[in-house]
């Protein structure tokens, strides 16, 4: 962690199983909890959290206001039902979040850090790995919980990369990735043809591959080529008028 950042946001603290340890650290801690009963419990049992509990669904939280625009770390035993949405929100506000650590359903965490070519590599993998480097911290079996869930869990750490500039339009990059993996068994010359104005591009090697075969940088290059072709097409249309 960057030593000069003291701000930490815990998501979904529940009854404070993790919170009690965080309160022992020299950090500026705030917690986001959507369950009113849990908020009441935290207020009663952790007086140190006074004025630092955000009673709100995390997905509705204005990230720029959590620490008045200052960067912060994210941590938590994340609610499994919205874990992917939490990750996408983190990516959206990547300039504020240098690092995230937390527990996810193992199936989700495997997708996040999956390498190209693997069965679990997909949209989540590419969009997160574009900006963060992921690593497994520890696997957690169902027996570690009471009552035990029906799924395995995993704690992962995501550390932001130094360069946040992809070199292409991020909105188009995201569209390319999602469209490509929408039919992951098809070659991208078939799935992406609706985005390509210059059909000669479809003959290039990258378009003859399936999406799970491309790494992040290859998706960036692919997006750059599509973006340039779209801009050239618009330019040609303008000159014809």
C-alpha positions as CSV (number, residue, x, y, z in Angstrom):
1,X,0.0,0.0,0.0
2,X,1.0,3.6,-0.6
3,X,2.2,4.8,2.8
4,X,0.8,8.3,2.4
5,X,-2.8,7.1,1.9
6,X,-4.6,6.5,5.2
7,X,-8.2,6.4,3.9
8,X,-9.9,3.0,3.9
9,X,-13.4,2.1,2.9
10,X,-14.9,-1.2,4.1
11,X,-17.9,-2.5,2.2
12,X,-20.5,-4.6,3.8
13,X,-19.0,-4.8,7.4
14,X,-22.0,-6.7,8.8
15,X,-21.4,-7.2,12.5
16,X,-17.8,-6.0,12.3
17,X,-15.9,-9.3,12.0
18,X,-13.3,-7.5,9.9
19,X,-14.0,-4.0,11.2
20,X,-12.8,-4.6,14.7
21,X,-9.3,-5.4,13.4
22,X,-9.3,-2.4,11.0
23,X,-10.2,-0.1,13.9
24,X,-6.9,-1.1,15.6
25,X,-4.9,0.2,12.7
26,X,-3.6,3.7,12.1
27,X,-6.0,4.5,9.3
28,X,-9.0,6.7,8.5
29,X,-11.8,4.1,8.3
30,X,-15.3,4.5,6.9
31,X,-17.7,1.7,6.4
32,X,-20.6,1.3,3.9
33,X,-23.5,-0.8,5.1
34,X,-27.0,-1.2,3.5
35,X,-28.7,-3.2,6.2
36,X,-30.3,-1.0,8.9
37,X,-30.1,-3.7,11.6
38,X,-26.3,-4.1,10.9
39,X,-25.9,-0.3,11.1
40,X,-27.6,-0.3,14.5
41,X,-25.3,-3.1,15.6
42,X,-22.2,-1.3,14.5
43,X,-23.2,1.9,16.2
44,X,-23.9,0.0,19.5
45,X,-20.7,-2.2,19.5
46,X,-18.1,0.1,17.8
47,X,-18.3,3.6,19.1
48,X,-15.1,4.4,17.3
49,X,-17.2,4.3,14.1
50,X,-19.2,7.3,15.2
51,X,-20.0,9.5,12.1
52,X,-18.1,7.0,9.9
53,X,-20.9,4.7,9.0
54,X,-22.4,5.2,5.5
55,X,-25.9,3.8,5.6
56,X,-26.4,3.2,1.8
57,X,-26.3,0.6,-0.9
58,X,-22.7,0.7,-2.1
59,X,-23.8,0.8,-5.8
60,X,-25.6,4.1,-5.1
61,X,-22.6,5.6,-3.3
62,X,-21.0,8.7,-4.7
63,X,-17.3,7.6,-4.6
64,X,-16.0,11.2,-5.0
65,X,-17.6,12.2,-1.7
66,X,-16.5,9.3,0.5
67,X,-13.2,11.0,1.5
68,X,-13.9,14.4,-0.2
69,X,-12.2,13.4,-3.4
70,X,-9.1,11.9,-1.7
71,X,-7.9,8.4,-2.8
72,X,-8.7,5.4,-0.7
73,X,-8.3,1.7,-0.4
74,X,-11.3,-0.7,-0.7
75,X,-11.7,-3.7,1.5
76,X,-14.4,-6.1,2.5
77,X,-16.1,-9.4,2.6
78,X,-18.1,-8.4,-0.5
79,X,-21.8,-9.4,-0.9
80,X,-21.6,-12.2,-3.4
81,X,-24.8,-11.2,-5.3
82,X,-23.3,-7.8,-6.4
83,X,-19.6,-8.6,-6.4
84,X,-19.1,-8.1,-10.2
85,X,-20.9,-4.8,-10.0
86,X,-18.7,-3.7,-7.1
87,X,-15.6,-4.5,-9.3
88,X,-16.9,-2.6,-12.3
89,X,-17.7,0.4,-10.1
90,X,-14.1,0.2,-8.7
91,X,-12.8,0.3,-12.3
92,X,-15.0,3.2,-13.2
93,X,-13.5,5.2,-10.3
94,X,-10.0,3.8,-10.7
95,X,-8.3,7.2,-10.3
96,X,-9.5,7.1,-6.6
97,X,-8.7,3.5,-5.7
98,X,-5.0,2.4,-5.9
99,X,-5.7,-1.0,-4.3
100,X,-8.6,-3.4,-3.4
101,X,-8.5,-6.5,-1.2
102,X,-11.5,-8.6,-0.4
103,X,-13.3,-11.9,-0.4
104,X,-15.4,-13.1,-3.3
105,X,-17.0,-16.3,-4.4
106,X,-14.2,-18.4,-5.8
107,X,-15.9,-18.5,-9.2
108,X,-15.8,-14.7,-9.4
109,X,-12.2,-14.3,-8.1
110,X,-11.0,-16.9,-10.6
111,X,-12.5,-14.9,-13.5
112,X,-11.0,-11.7,-12.3
113,X,-7.4,-13.0,-12.4
114,X,-7.7,-15.6,-15.1
115,X,-5.0,-15.4,-17.8
116,X,-5.8,-15.4,-21.6
117,X,-6.6,-18.8,-22.9
118,X,-8.2,-20.1,-19.8
119,X,-11.7,-21.4,-19.5
120,X,-12.6,-18.6,-17.0
121,X,-11.1,-15.7,-18.9
122,X,-13.8,-13.3,-20.0
123,X,-15.2,-9.8,-19.8
124,X,-14.5,-9.3,-16.1
125,X,-10.9,-10.5,-16.6
126,X,-10.1,-8.0,-19.4
127,X,-11.8,-4.9,-18.1
128,X,-10.2,-5.3,-14.6
129,X,-6.8,-6.4,-15.8
130,X,-6.7,-3.4,-18.1
131,X,-6.1,-1.3,-15.0
132,X,-5.2,-3.6,-12.1
133,X,-2.9,-6.5,-11.4
134,X,-4.6,-9.3,-9.5
135,X,-3.3,-12.0,-7.2
136,X,-4.8,-14.7,-4.9
137,X,-4.2,-14.1,-1.2
138,X,-5.9,-17.1,0.3
139,X,-8.6,-19.7,-0.5
140,X,-11.4,-20.0,2.0
141,X,-13.4,-23.2,2.5
142,X,-17.1,-23.3,3.4
143,X,-16.1,-24.7,6.8
144,X,-14.6,-21.4,7.8
145,X,-18.1,-19.9,8.1
146,X,-21.0,-20.4,10.4
147,X,-23.3,-21.5,8.9
148,X,-21.2,-22.7,6.0
149,X,-22.2,-21.5,2.5
150,X,-22.6,-23.8,-0.5
151,X,-19.7,-22.2,-2.3
152,X,-16.0,-21.8,-1.9
153,X,-14.5,-18.3,-1.4
154,X,-11.2,-16.6,-2.2
155,X,-9.5,-13.5,-1.0
156,X,-7.8,-11.5,-3.8
157,X,-5.8,-8.3,-4.0
158,X,-6.0,-5.9,-7.0
159,X,-3.2,-3.3,-7.3
160,X,-3.6,-0.5,-9.7
161,X,-1.2,-0.2,-12.6
162,X,0.9,3.0,-13.0
163,X,-0.5,3.9,-16.4
164,X,-4.3,4.4,-16.5
165,X,-4.3,5.6,-20.1
166,X,-5.2,2.7,-22.4
167,X,-4.4,4.7,-25.5
168,X,-7.9,4.2,-26.9
169,X,-11.4,5.2,-26.1
170,X,-12.4,3.3,-23.0
171,X,-16.1,3.2,-23.9
172,X,-15.4,1.6,-27.2
173,X,-12.8,-0.7,-25.6
174,X,-15.5,-1.9,-23.2
175,X,-18.0,-2.4,-26.1
176,X,-15.5,-4.4,-28.1
177,X,-14.7,-6.7,-25.1
178,X,-18.3,-7.3,-24.2
179,X,-19.4,-7.8,-27.8
180,X,-16.5,-10.2,-28.5
181,X,-17.2,-12.4,-25.4
182,X,-21.0,-12.3,-26.1
183,X,-20.3,-15.2,-28.5
184,X,-17.0,-16.4,-27.2
185,X,-16.8,-19.5,-29.4
186,X,-17.0,-17.4,-32.6
187,X,-14.1,-15.7,-34.4
188,X,-14.2,-12.0,-33.8
189,X,-14.5,-11.2,-37.5
190,X,-18.1,-12.5,-37.0
191,X,-18.9,-10.9,-33.6
192,X,-17.3,-7.5,-34.3
193,X,-18.3,-6.9,-37.9
194,X,-21.1,-4.6,-36.7
195,X,-18.4,-2.2,-35.2
196,X,-16.1,-2.3,-38.2
197,X,-16.7,0.2,-41.0
198,X,-13.7,-1.0,-43.0
199,X,-14.3,-4.6,-43.9
200,X,-10.7,-5.1,-44.9
201,X,-9.9,-5.0,-41.2
202,X,-11.8,-8.3,-40.7
203,X,-9.1,-10.0,-42.7
204,X,-6.4,-9.2,-40.2
205,X,-5.1,-12.0,-38.0
206,X,-6.6,-10.6,-34.7
207,X,-10.1,-10.8,-36.1
208,X,-9.5,-14.5,-37.1
209,X,-9.1,-15.4,-33.4
210,X,-11.5,-16.1,-30.6
211,X,-11.7,-13.5,-27.7
212,X,-10.2,-15.8,-25.0
213,X,-7.0,-15.9,-27.1
214,X,-6.3,-12.2,-26.8
215,X,-4.6,-10.5,-23.9
216,X,-5.5,-7.0,-22.7
217,X,-2.9,-5.3,-24.9
218,X,-4.2,-7.1,-27.9
219,X,-7.7,-5.9,-27.1
220,X,-6.4,-2.4,-26.8
221,X,-4.7,-2.7,-30.2
222,X,-7.9,-4.1,-31.7
223,X,-9.9,-1.3,-30.3
224,X,-7.5,1.3,-31.6
225,X,-7.7,-0.1,-35.1
226,X,-11.5,-0.1,-34.9
227,X,-11.6,3.4,-33.5
228,X,-9.3,4.7,-36.3
229,X,-11.4,3.0,-38.9
230,X,-14.6,4.6,-37.5
231,X,-12.9,8.1,-37.5
232,X,-11.7,7.6,-41.1
233,X,-15.2,6.5,-42.1
234,X,-16.8,9.6,-40.5
235,X,-14.1,11.8,-42.2
236,X,-15.0,10.3,-45.6
237,X,-18.7,10.8,-45.1
238,X,-18.0,14.5,-44.2
239,X,-15.9,15.1,-47.3
240,X,-18.6,13.6,-49.6
241,X,-21.2,16.1,-48.4
